[in-house]
Amino acid sequence: MSENYLDYFINNFYKRYKIYKCTRKSLLLQVKMAGRSTGSASGQWLDGIRKWYYNDAGFNKLGLMRDDTIYEDEDVKEAIRRLPENLYNDRMFHIKRALDLSLRHQILPREQWTKYEEDKFYLEPYL
Protein backbone atom coordinates (compact mmCIF):
# COMPACT_ATOMS: atom_id res chain seq x y z
CA MET A 1 0.00 0.00 0.00
CA SER A 2 1.25 3.44 -0.76
CA GLU A 3 1.65 5.80 2.17
CA ASN A 4 -0.59 8.48 0.61
CA TYR A 5 -3.48 6.07 0.04
CA LEU A 6 -3.11 4.71 3.56
CA ASP A 7 -3.15 8.19 5.09
CA TYR A 8 -6.19 9.11 2.96
CA PHE A 9 -8.07 6.00 4.12
CA ILE A 10 -7.20 6.55 7.79
CA ASN A 11 -8.03 10.28 7.70
CA ASN A 12 -11.44 9.62 6.14
CA PHE A 13 -12.12 6.82 8.60
CA TYR A 14 -11.02 9.14 11.43
CA LYS A 15 -13.24 12.00 10.28
CA ARG A 16 -16.26 9.83 9.62
CA TYR A 17 -16.28 7.99 12.90
CA LYS A 18 -14.67 10.74 15.03
CA ILE A 19 -12.02 8.43 16.42
CA TYR A 20 -9.65 9.95 18.96
CA LYS A 21 -6.08 10.77 17.88
CA CYS A 22 -4.52 7.95 19.93
CA THR A 23 -6.90 5.43 18.35
CA ARG A 24 -6.11 6.84 14.91
CA LYS A 25 -2.41 6.11 15.45
CA SER A 26 -3.10 2.57 16.59
CA LEU A 27 -5.44 2.03 13.63
CA LEU A 28 -2.73 3.27 11.25
CA LEU A 29 -0.29 0.82 12.84
CA GLN A 30 -2.78 -2.06 12.48
CA VAL A 31 -3.37 -1.27 8.80
CA LYS A 32 0.36 -1.16 8.10
CA MET A 33 0.93 -4.42 9.98
CA ALA A 34 -2.00 -6.16 8.22
CA GLY A 35 -0.48 -5.31 4.88
CA ARG A 36 2.77 -7.02 5.88
CA SER A 37 1.58 -10.07 7.79
CA THR A 38 0.51 -13.30 6.10
CA GLY A 39 -1.37 -14.98 8.95
CA SER A 40 -5.05 -15.84 9.06
CA ALA A 41 -5.69 -12.96 11.46
CA SER A 42 -4.96 -10.45 8.69
CA GLY A 43 -7.34 -12.32 6.38
CA GLN A 44 -10.08 -12.06 8.97
CA TRP A 45 -9.27 -8.40 9.50
CA LEU A 46 -9.46 -7.67 5.76
CA ASP A 47 -12.69 -9.66 5.50
CA GLY A 48 -14.08 -7.47 8.28
CA ILE A 49 -13.08 -4.34 6.34
CA ARG A 50 -14.76 -5.75 3.20
CA LYS A 51 -17.99 -6.44 5.11
CA TRP A 52 -17.91 -2.99 6.71
CA TYR A 53 -17.41 -1.31 3.32
CA TYR A 54 -20.13 -3.46 1.73
CA ASN A 55 -22.64 -2.42 4.40
CA ASP A 56 -21.46 1.20 4.34
CA ALA A 57 -21.98 1.49 0.56
CA GLY A 58 -25.74 1.29 1.17
CA PHE A 59 -26.91 -0.49 -1.97
CA ASN A 60 -27.60 -3.64 0.06
CA LYS A 61 -30.14 -1.70 2.15
CA LEU A 62 -32.17 -1.29 -1.05
CA GLY A 63 -31.95 -5.00 -1.89
CA LEU A 64 -29.38 -4.54 -4.65
CA MET A 65 -26.43 -6.81 -5.38
CA ARG A 66 -22.99 -5.60 -6.49
CA ASP A 67 -23.61 -6.52 -10.13
CA ASP A 68 -26.86 -4.52 -10.09
CA THR A 69 -24.81 -1.36 -9.54
CA ILE A 70 -22.22 -1.87 -12.32
CA TYR A 71 -21.90 0.91 -14.90
CA GLU A 72 -23.40 -0.40 -18.12
CA ASP A 73 -20.77 -0.08 -20.84
CA GLU A 74 -20.87 -2.14 -24.05
CA ASP A 75 -19.43 -5.28 -22.40
CA VAL A 76 -21.85 -5.18 -19.49
CA LYS A 77 -24.80 -4.60 -21.82
CA GLU A 78 -23.77 -7.68 -23.78
CA ALA A 79 -23.45 -9.71 -20.56
CA ILE A 80 -26.93 -8.58 -19.48
CA ARG A 81 -28.29 -9.59 -22.88
CA ARG A 82 -26.78 -13.08 -22.39
CA LEU A 83 -28.30 -13.59 -18.93
CA PRO A 84 -30.84 -16.38 -18.52
CA GLU A 85 -34.38 -15.10 -18.20
CA ASN A 86 -34.69 -15.81 -14.46
CA LEU A 87 -31.47 -13.89 -13.62
CA TYR A 88 -32.51 -11.01 -15.88
CA ASN A 89 -35.93 -10.83 -14.19
CA ASP A 90 -34.31 -10.90 -10.72
CA ARG A 91 -31.98 -8.07 -11.76
CA MET A 92 -34.88 -5.96 -13.04
CA PHE A 93 -36.87 -6.63 -9.86
CA HIS A 94 -33.93 -5.52 -7.67
CA ILE A 95 -33.40 -2.34 -9.67
CA LYS A 96 -37.10 -1.38 -9.83
CA ARG A 97 -37.56 -2.02 -6.10
CA ALA A 98 -34.47 0.08 -5.32
CA LEU A 99 -35.76 2.95 -7.48
CA ASP A 100 -39.15 2.80 -5.77
CA LEU A 101 -37.55 2.81 -2.30
CA SER A 102 -35.21 5.68 -3.10
CA LEU A 103 -38.09 7.78 -4.51
CA ARG A 104 -39.96 7.24 -1.25
CA HIS A 105 -36.78 7.89 0.80
CA GLN A 106 -37.05 4.50 2.49
CA ILE A 107 -34.93 1.39 2.94
CA LEU A 108 -35.89 -2.24 3.32
CA PRO A 109 -36.35 -3.84 6.74
CA ARG A 110 -33.01 -5.14 8.02
CA GLU A 111 -33.91 -8.82 7.49
CA GLN A 112 -34.43 -8.14 3.76
CA TRP A 113 -31.06 -6.42 3.18
CA THR A 114 -28.69 -8.24 0.84
CA LYS A 115 -26.05 -9.89 3.01
CA TYR A 116 -22.35 -9.90 2.09
CA GLU A 117 -22.24 -13.69 2.19
CA GLU A 118 -25.31 -14.04 -0.08
CA ASP A 119 -24.16 -11.56 -2.72
CA LYS A 120 -22.73 -13.18 -5.82
CA PHE A 121 -21.21 -11.94 -9.05
CA TYR A 122 -23.90 -13.26 -11.36
CA LEU A 123 -22.63 -11.30 -14.41
CA GLU A 124 -19.08 -12.64 -14.18
CA PRO A 125 -19.63 -15.82 -16.25
CA TYR A 126 -21.14 -13.72 -19.05
CA LEU A 127 -18.48 -10.97 -19.18
Secondary structure, DSSP 8 states (H G I E B T S, - for coil): --HHHHHHHHHHHHHHHT--HHHHHHHHHHHHHHHH--SHHHHHHHHHHHHHHHHHH-GGGGT--GGGGS---HHHHHHHHHS-HHHHHHHHHHHHHHHHHHHTT----GGGS--TTT---TTGGG-
